[in-house]
Amino acid sequence: MTTTKTGFKCHAIRAEGAGDETVLHFKEIELAPPQPHEVRVKIMAAGINFIDIYERRGSYPVPTPYTVGREGAGTIDAVGSAVKDFKQGDRVAFCAHRSGAYSQYANVCADLLIPLPDTLSFEQGAAFPLQGMTAHYLIFEFYKIQPGSTVLIHAAAGGMGLLLCQWANHLGAKVIGTTSSEDKAILAQEAGCDKVIIYTNQDFVQECKDYTSGQGVDYIIDGVGKTTFAMDLEAVRMRGHIAIFGSASGRAEPISPNILQQKSITLHGGSLGCFMQDGAEMRMRANAVLAGIEQKWLNLRIGKTFPLQLAGKAQSLLETRQTSGKVILTVNH
């Protein structure tokens, strides 16, 4: 860190254009002082998410160059003049629309800060906000899961999938998960899946119908998109619900809305930003995640950690589904 008249210099991962992981570069940047309602966070760990990859690819266009990342954890290094609830030295986590979390330091709006309990490491603090709060709205906003509900969760061994499986299981659902391998199937079972479908050699539609005596499942949570969505329409029951919140395999192919009439299917689209419209809503979701962790029915699995400089490699492994659990960047100072 080098102090200047206007702020100071630090190192960050910058996306110089849209493309594969080679557009990411570890560079020195100059960070402005925090605005009145911001704090400057000394980042110790950052979470990698598919949204970072969508933006890097250009699927979700972002003006370049920019500092990558939405999620991190660390300690407050400086406080804006209007910030009242936080002070220098506080341990915090955050999930923000444009925070630049792949960095040694970032300015973050104080309303988006989550106090980080001493019982959680910085790596855990960077692992729970985005995926945990996403899991919360997917579990509670679209379909009321009750004991005995059948819930299909795609990519069940990923960081997102493992949280969803645990939460649905906690509510008494019969949880079906899809994974790509036997090793990942074991992780999904440990997270509460009653049935795991290895989609590389099993037909998940037929498996779901067999499991539900031909009826189909009540609720499907799909962050995969292109390779799964058309079959979701077959696997869901009459008057069932599908939530699509991501496109790990690419965007789902368009359908005619009238197709939904055939079984009176309700289709939901989800994006976390729509479900944390203000600080109060964000904290409600974050506190629910932290309560689950404290009560020990919700466990964070950190699959791999990489130093900040290897963000491109870390993204590539996540993008090609060579990871399980959460992928974390650790930051040296």
C-alpha positions as CSV (number, residue, x, y, z in Angstrom):
1,M,0.0,0.0,0.0
2,T,1.4,3.4,-1.0
3,T,-0.4,6.6,0.2
4,T,-1.0,9.4,-2.2
5,K,-2.6,12.8,-2.0
6,T,-5.9,11.6,-3.1
7,G,-6.0,8.1,-1.6
8,F,-3.5,5.2,-1.8
9,K,-2.3,2.5,-4.1
10,C,-2.9,-1.2,-3.7
11,H,-3.1,-4.3,-5.8
12,A,-6.2,-5.8,-7.4
13,I,-7.4,-8.0,-10.1
14,R,-8.6,-5.9,-13.1
15,A,-10.6,-7.1,-16.0
16,E,-9.1,-5.3,-19.1
17,G,-11.9,-6.5,-21.4
18,A,-14.4,-9.3,-22.0
19,G,-13.3,-12.8,-22.6
20,D,-11.7,-15.8,-20.9
21,E,-9.6,-15.8,-17.7
22,T,-6.6,-14.3,-19.6
23,V,-8.3,-10.8,-19.5
24,L,-7.7,-10.7,-15.7
25,H,-4.6,-9.0,-14.5
26,F,-3.0,-8.4,-11.1
27,K,-2.3,-4.7,-11.2
28,E,-1.6,-1.7,-9.0
29,I,-4.6,0.6,-8.6
30,E,-5.3,3.9,-6.9
31,L,-8.2,3.8,-4.5
32,A,-10.0,7.0,-3.6
33,P,-10.7,7.8,0.0
34,P,-14.1,6.4,1.2
35,Q,-17.1,8.6,0.6
36,P,-19.1,9.8,3.6
37,H,-21.4,6.7,3.8
38,E,-18.6,4.3,2.9
39,V,-15.9,2.4,4.7
40,R,-12.6,1.2,3.4
41,V,-12.2,-2.6,4.0
42,K,-8.8,-4.2,4.3
43,I,-9.8,-7.4,2.5
44,M,-8.4,-10.7,3.8
45,A,-10.5,-13.0,1.6
46,A,-12.8,-12.7,-1.4
47,G,-15.5,-15.1,-2.7
48,I,-15.6,-16.3,-6.3
49,N,-19.1,-16.5,-7.8
50,F,-20.5,-17.3,-11.2
51,I,-21.7,-13.7,-11.5
52,D,-18.0,-12.7,-11.7
53,I,-17.6,-15.1,-14.6
54,Y,-20.7,-13.9,-16.4
55,E,-19.4,-10.4,-16.2
56,R,-15.9,-11.3,-17.3
57,R,-17.3,-13.2,-20.3
58,G,-19.4,-10.3,-21.3
59,S,-22.7,-12.2,-20.7
60,Y,-23.5,-9.4,-18.3
61,P,-21.8,-6.4,-19.9
62,V,-19.7,-4.2,-17.6
63,P,-17.6,-1.2,-18.7
64,T,-13.9,-2.2,-18.7
65,P,-11.5,-1.9,-17.1
66,Y,-12.9,-2.7,-13.7
67,T,-11.9,-4.4,-10.4
68,V,-13.5,-7.8,-10.2
69,G,-15.6,-9.2,-7.4
70,R,-18.7,-8.6,-5.3
71,E,-18.0,-10.5,-2.0
72,G,-15.4,-10.3,0.6
73,A,-14.4,-10.2,4.3
74,G,-11.8,-8.3,6.3
75,T,-11.4,-5.4,8.7
76,I,-12.4,-1.8,8.4
77,D,-9.4,0.3,7.7
78,A,-11.0,3.8,7.3
79,V,-14.5,5.2,8.0
80,G,-16.5,7.8,6.0
81,S,-17.6,10.9,7.9
82,A,-21.3,9.9,7.9
83,V,-20.8,6.3,9.1
84,K,-22.1,5.8,12.7
85,D,-22.5,2.0,13.2
86,F,-19.0,0.8,12.3
87,K,-15.5,1.8,13.4
88,Q,-11.9,1.2,12.4
89,G,-10.8,-2.4,13.2
90,D,-14.3,-4.0,13.0
91,R,-14.4,-7.4,11.3
92,V,-17.0,-7.4,8.5
93,A,-18.2,-9.3,5.5
94,F,-20.0,-7.8,2.5
95,C,-21.8,-8.5,-0.7
96,A,-22.2,-5.5,-3.0
97,H,-23.2,-4.9,-6.6
98,R,-19.9,-3.3,-7.5
99,S,-17.4,-3.5,-4.7
100,G,-14.2,-4.7,-6.4
101,A,-13.6,-7.4,-3.9
102,Y,-10.7,-9.1,-5.7
103,S,-8.4,-6.5,-4.2
104,Q,-6.3,-5.7,-1.1
105,Y,-8.7,-2.9,-0.2
106,A,-12.2,-1.8,-1.3
107,N,-14.6,1.0,-0.5
108,V,-18.0,-0.5,0.5
109,C,-21.2,1.3,1.4
110,A,-21.7,0.9,5.2
111,D,-25.4,-0.2,4.6
112,L,-24.0,-3.4,2.9
113,L,-21.7,-4.4,5.7
114,I,-22.4,-7.6,7.8
115,P,-20.7,-7.7,11.2
116,L,-18.5,-10.8,11.1
117,P,-18.7,-12.9,14.3
118,D,-15.3,-13.8,15.9
119,T,-16.3,-17.5,15.5
120,L,-16.0,-17.2,11.7
121,S,-12.7,-16.9,9.9
122,F,-12.2,-14.4,7.1
123,E,-12.4,-17.2,4.6
124,Q,-15.8,-18.3,6.0
125,G,-16.8,-14.6,6.0
126,A,-16.2,-14.5,2.3
127,A,-17.9,-17.8,1.7
128,F,-21.4,-17.1,3.0
129,P,-22.9,-13.7,2.0
130,L,-23.7,-14.0,-1.7
131,Q,-24.5,-17.7,-1.8
132,G,-26.1,-17.8,1.6
133,M,-28.5,-14.9,0.9
134,T,-29.3,-16.3,-2.5
135,A,-30.1,-19.6,-0.9
136,H,-32.4,-17.8,1.5
137,Y,-34.6,-16.1,-1.1
138,L,-34.7,-19.2,-3.3
139,I,-35.9,-21.2,-0.3
140,F,-38.4,-18.7,1.1
141,E,-39.7,-16.4,-1.6
142,F,-41.1,-18.6,-4.4
143,Y,-42.5,-21.8,-3.0
144,K,-43.4,-22.7,0.5
145,I,-41.3,-25.8,1.3
146,Q,-43.0,-28.0,3.8
147,P,-42.1,-31.4,5.4
148,G,-42.5,-33.9,2.6
149,S,-42.1,-31.4,-0.3
150,T,-39.9,-32.8,-3.1
151,V,-37.2,-30.3,-4.2
152,L,-34.8,-30.8,-7.0
153,I,-31.5,-28.9,-6.7
154,H,-29.1,-28.8,-9.7
155,A,-25.3,-28.7,-9.2
156,A,-25.9,-29.9,-5.7
157,A,-22.2,-30.2,-4.7
158,G,-21.3,-26.6,-5.6
159,G,-21.1,-23.9,-3.0
160,M,-24.6,-22.8,-3.8
161,G,-26.0,-26.3,-4.1
162,L,-24.7,-27.5,-0.8
163,L,-26.3,-24.6,1.1
164,L,-29.6,-25.1,-0.7
165,C,-29.6,-28.9,0.0
166,Q,-28.9,-28.3,3.7
167,W,-31.6,-25.6,4.0
168,A,-34.3,-27.6,2.2
169,N,-33.4,-30.7,4.3
170,H,-33.7,-28.6,7.5
171,L,-37.2,-27.7,6.5
172,G,-38.2,-31.3,6.0
173,A,-38.1,-31.6,2.3
174,K,-37.2,-34.7,0.3
175,V,-34.2,-33.3,-1.5
176,I,-33.0,-34.6,-4.9
177,G,-29.7,-33.3,-6.2
178,T,-27.9,-33.6,-9.5
179,T,-24.1,-33.9,-9.7
180,S,-21.5,-34.8,-12.3
181,S,-19.6,-37.5,-10.4
182,E,-19.6,-40.1,-7.6
183,D,-17.3,-37.9,-5.4
184,K,-19.7,-35.0,-5.7
185,A,-22.6,-37.2,-5.0
186,I,-21.2,-38.1,-1.6
187,L,-20.9,-34.4,-0.8
188,A,-24.5,-33.9,-1.8
189,Q,-25.7,-36.8,0.4
190,E,-23.7,-35.4,3.3
191,A,-25.6,-32.1,2.8
192,G,-29.0,-33.7,3.1
193,C,-29.9,-35.1,-0.3
194,D,-32.2,-38.1,-0.1
195,K,-31.5,-39.0,-3.7
196,V,-28.5,-38.0,-5.9
197,I,-28.7,-38.2,-9.7
198,I,-25.4,-38.3,-11.6
199,Y,-26.5,-36.5,-14.6
200,T,-23.6,-37.6,-16.8
201,N,-25.0,-41.2,-16.9
202,Q,-28.6,-40.9,-15.6
203,D,-31.7,-39.3,-17.0
204,F,-32.7,-36.8,-14.3
205,V,-36.3,-36.5,-15.7
206,Q,-36.9,-40.2,-15.4
207,E,-35.2,-40.5,-12.1
208,C,-37.4,-37.7,-10.7
209,K,-40.6,-39.3,-12.0
210,D,-39.6,-42.7,-10.6
211,Y,-38.9,-41.1,-7.2
212,T,-42.2,-39.4,-7.1
213,S,-44.4,-42.2,-8.5
214,G,-44.7,-40.5,-11.8
215,Q,-45.9,-37.2,-10.5
216,G,-42.8,-35.0,-10.8
217,V,-41.2,-32.8,-8.2
218,D,-42.8,-29.9,-6.4
219,Y,-40.0,-27.4,-6.8
220,I,-36.9,-27.1,-9.0
221,I,-34.0,-24.7,-8.2
222,D,-31.9,-24.3,-11.3
223,G,-28.6,-22.3,-11.5
224,V,-27.3,-24.2,-14.5
225,G,-29.6,-23.0,-17.3
226,K,-29.1,-24.2,-20.9
227,T,-28.4,-27.9,-20.3
228,T,-31.2,-28.4,-17.7
229,F,-34.1,-26.0,-18.2
230,A,-36.0,-27.7,-21.0
231,M,-35.9,-31.0,-19.0
232,D,-37.0,-29.1,-15.8
233,L,-40.3,-28.6,-17.6
234,E,-40.7,-32.3,-17.8
235,A,-39.4,-33.2,-14.4
236,V,-41.7,-30.8,-12.4
237,R,-45.2,-31.9,-11.4
238,M,-48.5,-30.4,-12.5
239,R,-48.9,-27.0,-10.8
240,G,-45.2,-27.2,-9.7
241,H,-42.7,-24.4,-9.5
242,I,-39.3,-23.8,-11.2
243,A,-36.8,-21.1,-10.1
244,I,-34.0,-20.2,-12.5
245,F,-31.3,-18.0,-10.9
246,G,-28.2,-18.7,-13.0
247,S,-26.8,-19.9,-16.3
248,A,-23.6,-21.8,-15.5
249,S,-23.9,-23.8,-18.7
250,G,-25.2,-20.8,-20.7
251,R,-28.5,-19.1,-21.0
252,A,-31.6,-21.4,-21.2
253,E,-33.2,-21.6,-24.7
254,P,-36.3,-19.4,-25.1
255,I,-39.7,-21.0,-24.7
256,S,-43.3,-19.9,-25.5
257,P,-45.1,-18.9,-22.3
258,N,-48.0,-21.1,-23.4
259,I,-45.8,-24.2,-22.8
260,L,-46.3,-23.5,-19.1
261,Q,-50.1,-24.0,-19.5
262,Q,-49.7,-27.6,-20.2
263,K,-49.1,-28.4,-16.6
264,S,-49.9,-25.0,-15.1
265,I,-46.2,-24.5,-14.1
266,T,-45.1,-21.4,-12.3
267,L,-41.8,-20.2,-13.4
268,H,-39.7,-17.8,-11.3
269,G,-36.6,-15.8,-12.2
270,G,-34.3,-14.8,-9.4
271,S,-31.4,-12.3,-8.9
272,L,-30.1,-11.5,-5.4
273,G,-30.1,-7.7,-6.1
274,C,-33.9,-7.8,-6.2
275,F,-34.0,-9.4,-2.8
276,M,-31.7,-7.1,-0.9
277,Q,-33.2,-3.8,-1.9
278,D,-32.1,-2.1,1.3
279,G,-29.9,-2.6,4.3
280,A,-32.7,-4.0,6.4
281,E,-33.6,-6.7,3.9
282,M,-30.0,-7.6,3.4
283,R,-29.3,-8.0,7.1
284,M,-32.5,-10.1,7.5
285,R,-31.2,-12.6,5.0
286,A,-27.6,-12.5,6.3
287,N,-28.7,-12.9,9.9
288,A,-30.8,-16.0,8.9
289,V,-27.7,-17.5,7.3
290,L,-25.5,-16.7,10.3
291,A,-28.1,-18.2,12.6
292,G,-28.1,-21.5,10.7
293,I,-24.3,-21.6,10.9
294,E,-24.4,-20.8,14.6
295,Q,-27.0,-23.6,15.2
296,K,-24.7,-25.9,13.2
297,W,-27.4,-27.2,10.8
298,L,-25.9,-25.1,8.1
299,N,-22.2,-25.8,7.3
300,L,-19.9,-23.9,5.0
301,R,-17.7,-26.0,2.8
302,I,-14.7,-24.2,1.3
303,G,-13.5,-26.4,-1.5
304,K,-10.4,-24.6,-2.7
305,T,-8.5,-21.5,-1.8
306,F,-6.1,-19.5,-4.1
307,P,-4.0,-16.5,-3.6
308,L,-5.4,-13.3,-5.1
309,Q,-2.9,-13.4,-7.9
310,L,-4.3,-16.7,-9.2
311,A,-7.9,-15.4,-9.6
312,G,-8.0,-16.4,-13.3
313,K,-7.0,-20.0,-12.5
314,A,-9.6,-20.1,-9.7
315,Q,-12.4,-18.8,-12.0
316,S,-11.4,-21.2,-14.7
317,L,-11.7,-24.2,-12.4
318,L,-15.1,-23.0,-11.2
319,E,-16.3,-22.3,-14.8
320,T,-15.4,-25.8,-15.9
321,R,-17.0,-27.5,-12.9
322,Q,-13.8,-28.9,-11.5
323,T,-14.6,-27.6,-8.0
324,S,-17.0,-28.5,-5.2
325,G,-18.0,-26.2,-2.4
326,K,-17.0,-22.5,-2.3
327,V,-13.9,-21.2,-4.0
328,I,-12.0,-18.4,-2.1
329,L,-9.2,-16.0,-2.8
330,T,-6.9,-15.2,0.0
331,V,-5.3,-11.7,0.1
332,N,-1.8,-11.0,1.3
333,H,-0.7,-7.5,2.5
